[in-house]
C-alpha cells in the first residue's frame, strides 16, 4: 500500500486525536459532573481526572493574571511540602463531598480547588505577598 492511500485514514486519526486532546483535559478537569458521576468513576478515572485538574489548577496552565500565578506557585510549594500525591487528592475530593453534602452538585474540579485552597492557604498567601499582591481573606 502506498503512502498516498494511507493519508486520508491518517488525517482522520490525527484529527480525531487532536479533537479529543483539545477537549478532554479541560472538559474533564472542569466538568459539571458533581458527586453523582464522581462516585461512579473507577480509581484510575479519578486519578486521571485529578491529573487534568492539577494541570488546570497548579500545573502547566499559565494564569491570566498575577494572582493566578501566585496561587499556582503557592499550591506547588504546598504540594511539595506535604508530599501530596494524586491519590491523596482523590481522597480529598471524596472527603470534601462527604463533608459538604450540600455541594454535591459541584464538579470534582471545584471540590479539589476548595480543598487545596484550604490546605494550602498559608502557602498561597505567602506567594501572593512575595509577589506584592493582597493575601486571600
C-alpha positions in Angstrom: 0.0 0.0 0.0 1.3 3.4 -0.9 1.5 6.3 1.4 -1.0 8.3 -0.6 -3.5 5.6 0.0 -2.9 5.8 3.8 -3.0 9.6 4.1 -6.9 10.0 4.3 -7.1 7.5 7.1 -4.1 9.0 8.9 -5.6 12.5 8.6 -8.8 11.3 10.1 -6.9 9.6 13.0 -4.8 12.7 13.6 -7.8 15.0 13.5 -9.8 12.8 15.9 -6.8 12.6 18.3 -6.4 16.4 18.2 -10.0 17.0 19.0 -10.0 14.5 21.9 -6.8 16.0 23.3 -8.2 19.6 22.9 -11.4 19.0 24.7 -10.8 16.1 27.2 -8.3 17.7 29.6 -10.2 21.0 30.3 -13.6 19.3 30.0 -12.6 16.6 32.4 -10.9 18.9 34.8 -13.8 21.4 34.8 -16.6 19.0 34.2 -20.0 19.8 35.6 -20.4 16.3 36.7 -20.7 16.5 40.5 -20.8 13.8 43.0 -23.3 11.6 41.1 -20.7 10.9 38.5 -17.6 11.1 40.6 -18.7 8.2 42.8 -19.2 6.0 39.7 -15.7 6.6 38.4 -13.1 3.9 38.8 -9.9 4.8 40.8 -7.9 5.1 37.5 -10.5 7.5 36.0 -10.4 9.6 39.3 -6.6 9.7 39.1 -6.7 10.9 35.5 -9.3 13.5 36.4 -7.2 14.8 39.2 -4.1 14.9 36.9 -6.1 17.0 34.4 -7.4 19.2 37.2 -3.9 19.8 38.5 -2.8 20.9 35.1 -5.5 23.5 35.3 -5.0 24.5 38.9 -1.3 24.3 39.6 0.4 22.5 36.8 1.2 23.5 33.2 -1.6 26.0 32.6 -0.5 29.6 32.7 -2.7 32.0 34.5 -4.5 35.0 33.1 -3.1 37.3 35.9 -0.6 37.8 38.6 -3.0 36.4 41.3 -3.4 33.1 39.4 0.4 32.8 39.0 0.9 33.5 42.7 -1.8 31.0 43.7 -0.2 28.4 41.4 3.2 28.9 42.9 1.8 28.6 46.4 0.0 25.4 45.6 3.2 24.0 44.1 5.2 24.7 47.2 2.3 23.3 49.4 2.1 20.1 47.4 5.9 19.6 47.7 6.0 20.4 51.4 3.1 18.0 52.3 4.2 15.5 49.6 0.6 15.2 48.4 0.1 12.5 45.7 -2.6 12.2 43.1 -4.2 9.5 45.4 -4.2 12.0 48.3 -6.0 14.5 46.1 -8.6 11.9 45.0 -9.2 11.2 48.7 -9.5 15.0 49.4 -12.3 15.2 46.8 -14.0 12.1 48.3 -13.8 13.7 51.8 -15.0 17.1 50.6 -18.0 15.5 49.0 -18.6 13.6 52.2 -18.3 16.6 54.4 -20.1 19.1 52.1 -23.2 17.2 51.1 -24.9 20.4 50.2 -22.3 21.0 47.5 -22.5 17.6 45.8 -23.8 19.2 42.6 -20.5 21.0 42.1 -17.7 19.4 40.0 -14.9 17.4 41.5 -12.6 20.1 40.0 -14.3 22.7 42.2 -14.1 20.5 45.2 -10.4 19.9 44.7 -9.9 23.6 44.3 -11.7 24.2 47.6 -9.6 21.5 49.3 -6.3 22.8 48.1 -7.2 26.4 48.9 -8.0 25.4 52.5 -4.9 23.2 52.9 -2.5 25.5 51.1 -4.0 28.8 52.4 -0.7 29.9 54.1 1.4 28.9 51.1 -0.8 30.7 48.7 -0.8 33.9 50.8 3.0 33.8 51.2 3.3 33.5 47.5 0.9 36.4 47.0 2.6 38.7 49.5 6.0 37.8 48.0 4.6 38.9 44.6 3.4 42.2 46.1 -0.2 41.1 46.0 -3.0 41.1 48.6 -3.4 37.9 50.6 -6.6 35.9 50.5 -9.1 36.5 53.3 
